[in-house]
Amino acid sequence: MSGPKSLVTAAVSVAVLLLGAPAAAAEPDVVRGMQWQVTGLDLAAVHQRATGSGVLVAVLDSGVDRSHPDLSGQVLGGPDTASNSDVDGRGTGMAGLIAGHGHVPGTPAGAVRPSPSVSAGWPAPSASPTAPADPRTAGVLGVAPGAQILPVAFAPAPSATGDPDALAAAIDRAVFGGAKVICVGRGVVPSSKLQASVEAAVARGVLIVAADADRAGRPFTPWPASYPGVLNAIPADRSGQVPVAPLSGRTTGVAVPGVDLITTGLGGGYRIDGGSSAAAVLAGAAAVVWSAYPKATAAQVLQRLRSTATDAGAPGADSRFGAGMLNLKAALAANLPQEAAPSVSPSPVPPSAAPSPSASALPVALADSRDWRRWLVALPLLLFLGALTVWSLRSARTRREQAA
């Protein structure tokens, strides 16, 4: 009973701090009611179509607390000890926004949940087909509750900003671990190793989603969100506005819920996340689309998300809203023509820029079976064997003629 009681206490604390409500009025499922993005993205209708099942999403941050009830069974074992724990809750929060499935509440029957308010900035929910009710109505519901999470820690210290080469190694591990989507919730400075790892992941058909504009009032260029081929997530609020323009200056991103999102925290509790949460929401959206179209390429998933976004701000793609506001239902339903090849082809990686193999950075390069150097050894040997065969045949024929 200690587990459910701790969850009730955590939920009550959140309600008191954020809503100012009396403790007696707060129910364990108040957290679900505070998730305005659930209504803003109409996840009830989205999950009738797809839930992200079969898609592995790597969360590259501070690790993930696998013991949270809202994430039970969703988180795979990470490549090291740091990945399987969390020091500041950021990674756990991102995992919840992606793949949280909530939990069964321990409240009396008939308890009323507060309804999240969503302004005209997001489309009104539509009537969903009747489906069996999921009893897990409390706690955090992610965008892709059917997806699985691969935690990879590259900034395991509390409040660590992260080293670009450590992030590069984390990307390599995620690719080697089979992730189809990689979620990066914090920006770092650029490096040749980071660029090489991003380009290698894109070349292998992995979709990288990275946070953009997550430091209001502190202008900086966020990497890897600024690299070509990376889908940058632009945080929007519940009114459909983007408080901070994308600092990468790119117009290729998508605006998604990313302001004041409640999500999973340490010790079975909950937390409010900011700009990094946008990357998690968009990564979850990518997982949902990919599970609905399992034969699609990363470029086609990206194209669906961008081409079906609802235009906002200046007409067409702009530097504030990117391609527009995420419209996940449209991305699932659209009948798009055959997409062209990715517009950005990764450039060859100089040997000096490629990550060096180590015990902690798993190799991602594959050997080329058509290596021309093998023929330098094989061709002389084949010629020698051919000449030996001809000589043997001639010698045998000569001996037969002499014997006759």
C-alpha positions, 0 to 999 in steps of 0.5 A, spaced: 500 500 500 505 504 500 506 505 493 499 507 492 499 512 498 506 515 495 502 516 489 496 519 492 501 524 496 505 526 490 498 528 486 496 532 492 502 536 492 502 537 485 495 539 486 496 544 492 502 547 488 499 548 482 492 549 483 492 552 490 486 547 491 485 544 498 488 537 499 482 534 500 479 536 494 485 533 490 484 526 487 490 521 485 488 522 477 488 530 478 495 529 474 491 526 467 486 532 468 492 537 468 495 534 461 492 540 457 496 536 451 492 530 451 486 534 449 490 539 445 492 533 440 486 529 441 490 523 443 483 519 445 482 519 437 489 518 435 490 512 439 484 509 436 489 509 430 495 508 433 499 508 439 506 507 437 507 500 438 513 496 435 517 503 435 523 504 440 524 511 442 531 512 445 531 518 450 538 521 450 538 525 457 539 524 464 537 516 464 530 514 466 527 512 473 524 505 470 520 504 477 515 509 475 508 506 475 506 510 469 512 507 465 512 500 468 513 495 462 515 501 457 523 502 459 528 497 456 535 496 460 540 502 458 547 500 456 550 502 462 548 503 470 547 511 469 542 510 464 537 506 468 537 511 473 536 518 473 539 524 477 534 530 476 528 527 473 529 530 466 529 523 462 524 520 466 519 526 464 521 526 457 519 518 457 513 519 460 511 524 455 513 519 450 510 513 452 507 514 459 500 509 460 498 512 466 496 507 472 489 505 475 487 510 480 486 508 487 480 513 488 473 512 490 468 510 484 465 516 480 471 521 482 471 527 478 477 529 474 478 536 472 478 538 465 484 541 461 482 547 458 484 548 451 484 555 447 482 556 440 490 555 438 489 547 438 483 544 435 477 541 439 477 534 440 473 530 435 468 524 437 472 518 438 469 511 436 467 507 442 473 503 445 474 498 451 475 503 457 482 503 459 482 503 467 489 506 467 485 513 468 490 516 473 497 519 472 501 521 465 498 519 458 504 519 453 503 521 446 505 514 444 503 509 450 505 503 446 512 505 444 518 503 448 523 507 451 531 506 450 534 510 456 541 513 454 545 517 459 549 523 456 549 528 462 548 524 468 550 529 473 545 533 476 543 539 472 549 537 467 549 541 460 552 535 457 558 534 453 557 534 445 562 528 444 558 524 450 552 526 446 555 523 440 557 517 443 550 516 446 547 517 439 551 511 436 549 507 442 542 509 440 543 507 433 546 500 435 541 499 440 535 499 434 532 505 436 528 508 430 527 515 433 532 519 438 529 524 442 534 529 445 531 534 450 537 539 451 542 543 446 549 543 446 555 546 443 557 543 436 563 538 435 565 534 429 564 528 433 557 530 434 556 532 427 559 525 424 554 521 429 548 525 427 549 524 419 551 517 420 544 516 424 540 520 419 544 515 413 541 509 417 534 511 417 533 514 424 529 520 425 532 525 430 528 529 434 531 535 438 529 541 442 529 548 439 528 555 443 528 552 450 532 557 454 528 563 454 532 570 454 538 566 453 540 566 446 544 561 443 545 556 437 542 549 439 545 543 437 543 538 434 537 541 433 541 546 428 544 540 424 540 538 417 536 532 417 534 533 424 527 535 426 527 541 431 521 541 436 518 548 437 515 549 444 508 552 444 503 554 449 496 552 450 494 558 447 497 556 440 503 561 441 510 560 441 513 564 446 520 564 444 522 563 437 526 557 434 534 559 436 536 555 430 533 560 425 530 554 421 524 553 418 523 546 418 521 544 425 514 543 427 511 547 433 508 542 439 505 543 446 512 544 450 510 549 455 508 547 462 507 540 461 506 535 467 509 529 466 513 523 470 518 525 475 523 521 480 520 517 486 513 516 482 512 523 483 510 528 477 514 535 475 513 540 470 517 541 464 519 546 459 522 546 452 525 539 453 518 537 453 517 539 446 522 534 443 519 528 447 512 530 444 514 530 437 518 524 438 512 521 441 508 523 435 513 520 430 513 514 433 505 514 433 506 515 425 511 510 424 507 505 428 501 506 423 505 506 417 511 501 419 514 501 412 515 508 411 522 511 412 524 516 417 524 521 411 517 519 410 515 520 417 518 527 417 514 529 411 508 527 414 509 531 420 511 537 416 506 537 411 500 536 415 502 541 420 497 547 421 499 553 418 500 558 423 504 565 424 506 568 417 503 564 411 507 558 409 513 555 413 516 561 417 522 562 423 517 562 429 512 556 428 516 552 423 512 548 418 506 550 423 502 547 429 502 539 429 496 536 427 497 528 429 490 526 426 492 529 419 498 526 419 495 519 420 490 520 415 493 524 410 494 520 403 500 523 401 503 522 394 510 518 394 515 522 398 522 524 394 528 522 397 531 526 403 532 533 401 539 533 405 544 528 404 549 527 409 556 529 407 561 524 407 564 523 414 572 525 414 576 519 418 578 524 423 571 526 425 568 519 426 567 517 433 573 512 435 571 506 438 571 504 445 568 500 451 562 505 452 561 507 445 559 501 441 561 501 433 556 503 428 560 502 422 559 496 418 565 493 413 564 493 406 564 486 403 566 489 396 573 492 399 577 492 392 583 491 396 581 483 397 582 483 390 589 485 390 590 478 394 585 474 391 587 475 383 594 473 383 592 467 387 587 465 382 592 466 376 597 462 379 592 456 380 589 457 373 596 457 370 598 450 374 591 447 372 593 448 364 600 446 366 598 439 369 593 438 363 598 439 358 603 434 362 598 429 362 597 429 355 604 429 353 605 423 358 599 419 354 602 421 347 609 418 349 606 412 352 602 410 346 
